[in-house]
C-alpha cells in the first residue's frame, strides 16, 4: 500500500472530492469512487462521499493499493531536454504527447520518458505524477519543468502556487483581436452543460488572468504573445474562445480547424498553442532561470501559409 496526503488550498476549495483526487493523483474518477467506498480515502480522518465539497485546509489521506497499474513504467522515448541538473529537468514537450499516465495513456507519456532517463523522481505526491508541478495539455507544445527530488518538488510547487513563475505562450488565434494588447480577467470553472469542459459561464468560477500582446495580424487570424498570471485548466483556450477568438485547431473550444482564403485551405491538426518560455528560480540555489523552446514545425508552417493573408 502507498499512502499519499494532500492539503486543500484556496484554488481547489469547493471542488468535488472525487474530482479533486482524480486530478491530483492521475487515477480515474471511477476508480477514486471505488477507493472512497472502501474507506481508503479519508478527509480529516473521516470517511466522506464522492460528492463532498472539499474545504480550505482539509487534509486528505489516500491509500493506493500497490500493483502494476500504479507503477510508473520507464520507457526509452527520445525527448528534447533543454536543461538538467540533479534537482530538475526542463523539457521541450512535443505536441501530441501526454504529460503523465492516465486512462488510455499508461506508458507513452513524457513522465515515462523522464523516469527512464532520470531513474528516480520525488517520493512525495502521486506515484503516476512524480515530480509534476505544472502541466501542458496533450496537444500543447513547449517548456515544462519537472522536479527530480522532494526538495525541488516542494519549492517549485510553492513558486507556482504563489504566482512567482512567469509563463509565456505563443497562440495562433482565429479572427482578429480588437486590441493590440490587453488583459482578460474572467473567472473560469467547470462548464454547467459539460463537466469535461471549462467555461467562463459557471456557477463557481475561480480567478483567471490572461495578458496578451499581438505579434502579427492576418486577415483571418492573429498571432499573439500570451502571459498567464494564474494557471487554470485550459485557461488560454477558454478565455480566447469566450471572446470569439478561439485557438486555431482547438476541437474542444471553438472548433476552428481550418481557414479558407484565396482558393486555399489551411488545416490545423491540433491546437496552435505553444509554451514559449518559463521563468522561475532554481528550487535549491534560488538563482533565476529562464528557458525558451523554439516553435514546432507545424505551427511555423501554419504561420508561413498565413503570411499570404497578412493585413497590410
Secondary structure by P-SEA (a helix, b strand, c coil): cbbbbbbbccccccccaaaaaaaaccccaaaaaaaaaaccccccccccccccccccbbbbbbbbbbcccccccccccccccccccccccccccccccccccccccccccaaaaaaaaaccccccccccccccccccccccbbbbbbbccaaaaaaaaaaaaaccbbbbbcccccccccccccccbbbbccccccccccccccccccbbbbbbbbccccccbbbbbbbbcccccaaaaaaaaaaccccccccccccccccccccbbbbbcccccccccccccccccccbbbbbbcccaaaaaaaaaacccccc
